[in-house]
Every structure is written in C-alpha cells, then in structure tokens.
Amino acid sequence: MVTPTLDRLMAATQTFDPPLAAVDLPTLRANAADLVRRAGGTPVRVASKSVRCRAVLEVALGDGLTEANGFRGIMAYSLREAIWLARSGARDILMGYPTADRAALSELAHDSALLERITLMIDSPAHLALIRDAAGTATARPRVCLDVDASLRLGPIHIGVRRSPLREPAAVSALARQALEQNFSVVGVMFYEAQIAGLPDTSRPIEWMKRASAKELSTRRQAVVDAVQSEVGELEIVNSGGTGSLEVSSADPAVTEVTAGSGLYTPTLFDRYRAFRPRPSLYFALSAVRKPTSKITTLFGGGYIASGPAGKTRVPSPVWPGGLKLLRNEGAGEVQTPVTGSAAGNIEVGDRVWFRHAKAGELCERFNVVHMVDSDGLHHTVPTYRGEGLNFG
C-alpha cells in the first residue's frame, strides 16, 4: 500500500537514480509537533545522532539551531560535532556522552564562545582529570553535566543499558563536589532510561517493567537532584527521556527537559510502540539490477544494518512494492540485496524498491544528500553530515 507520504516521495524523486534517501517534510513537521505535544510543555532537546542532517535540525530548532516551537538545544554525540554545530550557530549543546578527544577538549578550553555553548558529560573523576590535562595551561571553567545510571535493578537483575557508574545520590553529589573544587561549573544531571524509551510495548511484562522503572526512577531522580543541588546550587539541566518515553519523563516535576530525535524520522524500531502513532518520514530507494529467477529480484546496495544487537530487527525493511521480503540466507548485502515475495516477479531491471531503515540517523551515514519533499511536491536536496564532508564516528 502506497501512503500519501511515500506517494509524494516517489513522484518527486522519479528522475533521480537510486540509491537515494528521501524525507517527507509534512510528515517530518507533524512528527516534530507530536514530540512537543507528548512532552506536555517540557522543552525537547534534539538528539543529533538520530538526525545527522543540519537541515533537519533546523526544521526543529530554527535557523539558529537553538530554540523554536517547543524544541530547545541539541544533544550531540561527539565533541567535534558539538564544536562544528556551535560554530554553525547553535548556542545550547549538551554532550550526550563523555569524550576522550584531547584535541577537541583543548580547542574547547581555549575558546570562550565554545565554553559558553557546550556542556560536557562526565560520570567519573577520570573525566575531570582528562579534561584538565587536555586543557593544558588554559584557565577555562568548563560546563559539565553528570550522567546518572537510570536502569532498573531488581536484586541481581539489571534491566537497561550499561552507561554510568553513578547511581545513588551520595556518589553523584560527591563527584559534583569534586568537579566544583577543580573549577568546573556543574550545571546539570542526566538520566537516560533506555529500558523505558527503547523498548516497544510488546507484552504485559514489559509494560509492568516500564511502570515499575518509572516509579523507582522518579523517587531516586529527585533524591539525586536534591543531593547535587546541596553541593552546587540550582541546576540548569535535569535531562531525561527519549522518543519512546516522553510522556513518562516529562511528567516528573524534577525534569527540566526531555531528549528526542528518532521520532522525527520514525524508523522501524518504533513501529510497535503504543504511546504514539508511528509516521515514517524517511525512506530510501534501491534499483533492481538483475533477476536470478522469476521469483527473485536483486537490488543494488542496501546493506544498511543498524547498530545494536544483531538480529532481524536491525535490518532494513522493504515497504514498496508490497509483499517483498529479504532472503533469509543473504539479507541486506554490501553491494546487492535480493528480495522475494509476491511482488518480486513483477519487478523489472531498472525498477526501484523502497525501504525503511531500522534506526533513525544512521541511514544518513550512507548518503551524501537527502531529497526533501514538501506537500506541494516541491523538491530540493540537502547535505547530510557525510555530504558536508564530516564523519564524527
């Protein structure tokens, strides 16, 4: 079935040769508005790793890459990326992860404008030492945010991702005190509850786990905030959430902002969530290049496997023509991707097949440009990070 979104993309890009990626602007804008609605008045920080295209960041944050229509600030995944975004105009960038990039840290420490715009993420005294060592003789006072473990612990069972060693209020406040003593400006704390934001609602046990995790985290988060503020004063940032948990995170009065990015594109990993209606805005197309049998068509490219645990949830999904599937023994290949199914016999050499990617911004690492299509069918191309000659790892 061809949706209005895919119909617009197909019509607007029919003269361009695949492989190509295309984003539907009306759907992208609707997704942005829905993220803001779900956040319930709490500002939404855009996760750049889930976007990786400056023009799409501007759709959410405006030309200044800072604040617009319920969105405020960027969560960057690389310090070099953060520096580039700051010099492109962004004034509020929170690092989502610690960095060990000494050259980038030195550049930050020697630039007062960057120091004002970028907040580093830390979770141990080792990060403080590394930042100071990289700064050399610079007398900078870097802004830092403390990453706090937001996983759920049920006895010996750990549910969630393995991120920060910080968990209890005493340990977090102790690091905040150390940072203050070493002339860092402690401006925030972050909690990423991956076990809520990153899991689809596929069973009652998962729904129960999410409720239990939200309850535990709400109590512990407030205790952590109180402990840190007793050391450093009022915090600017109490960050939480993800596309899959905006309602839960924003309902906590301790949270000052939530983070989302994947919801702008809505890849296949979000198809089974009940908290919101998935509306895919980003697709890619491949060309048919040969017919090994009457029931199999081979496409050029397509091996765009998403990060995470290896498995069928990480491979791209053919969506048009309908009834196609990947071959079990070949999957999506580095240079060629065979498909089979009810429609495969009707695909001729030179025809195209449209796919969706499993994770959001990672697809942009495969293309130099994205074709942006508006409601009136007008089309223009915009560069991805890769298209701007940038690779941040």
FENWO-V76163 format. One line per field, one symbol per residue. ss: DSSP state (H for helix, E for strand, L for the rest). psi: psi as a letter, one per 40 degrees, with the letter a starting at -180 (. if undefined). Layout:
BEGIN
ss->???
psi->???
END
This chain:
BEGIN
ss->LLLHHHHHHHHHLLLLLLLEEEEEHHHHHHHHHHHHHHHLLLEEEEEHHHLLLHHHHHHHHLLLLLEELLEEEEEELLHHHHHHHHHLLLLLEEELLLLLLHHHHHHHHLLHHHHHHEEEEELLHHHHHHHHHHHLLLLLLLEEEEEELLLEEELLEEELLLLLLLLLHHHHHHHHHHHHHLLLEEEEEEELLHHHHLLLLLLHHHHHHHHHHHHHHHHHHHHHHHHHHHHHLLLLEEEELLHHHHHHHHLLLLLLEEEELHHHHLLHHHLLLLLLLLLLLEEEEEEEEEEEELLEEEEELLLLLLLLLLLHHHLLEEEELLLEEELLLLLLLLLEEEEEELLHHHLLLLLEEEEELLLLHHHHHHLLEEEEELLLLLEEEEELLHHHLLLLL
psi->hhidddddddddedeihiiiiihhddddddddddddddefehihhhhddecfhdddddddeidefdhhfeihihhieiddddddddeeeheghhheiiifgddddddddehdddddehhihieidddddddddddbehfigihiihhhheihhgbehhhaihciehdidddddddddddddefihheiiihhgdeddehigeiddddddddddddddddddddddddddddeahidhgiiiidefddddeehedheiihiddeddgideedfiedihhghehiiiiiheigdieehhhihaefghiiahhideeiihhehiieiiihdedahiddihiiaadeddehiheiihiiiidiceddeeeidihhhhideeihiiiiidddefhhe.
END
